[in-house]
Amino acid sequence: MTVERNKAAIRRLVDEVFNGRNVGAIDEMLAPDFVEHEELPPGLPQGREGVKALTTMLHTAFPDFKATIDDLVAEGDKVTVRMTWRGTHHGDFMGIPPTGRPVAFGVIDILRMHDGRLAEHWGIMDQMALMQQLGVAGGPG
């Protein structure tokens, strides 16, 4: 796959799965032996099922969830994407009852592609900013 096709695959994931709420497309976009290197919230399975569970959790907690790609860089079989995730907290999220608060926080993902599918993922999300905006962690300073 070319780097442009790899980048297109990530754009499709963001558009169809995160923003389009088509969690079923994960089976098509992620390899059957997909490896998740990011630590998922407690109780979530690994692999594709973990990605489905996390995505469903986000859509339930933040019904207006939207991911915006800020940067997309690819080289060889790797794609790096920096995004801003936004939503309004209207559902339970990791034991935090709905607050009605809007949130916006950064996410950086590195994905390894294989045969047009996502094979591995490493990611970091700004959990502190999210928790501060939900009012469950102290603010800066």
Sequence and secondary structure as in RCSB ss.txt:
>XXXX:A:sequence
MTVERNKAAIRRLVDEVFNGRNVGAIDEMLAPDFVEHEELPPGLPQGREGVKALTTMLHTAFPDFKATIDDLVAE
GDKVTVRMTWRGTHHGDFMGIPPTGRPVAFGVIDILRMHDGRLAEHWGIMDQMALMQQLGVAGGPG
>XXXX:A:secstr
  HHHHHHHHHHIIIIIIIT  GGGHHHHEEEEEEE S   TT  SHHHHHHHHHHHHHHH TT EEEEEEEEEE
TTEEEEEEEEEEE  S BTTB     EEEEEEEEEEEEETTEEEEEEEEE HHHHHHHHTSS    
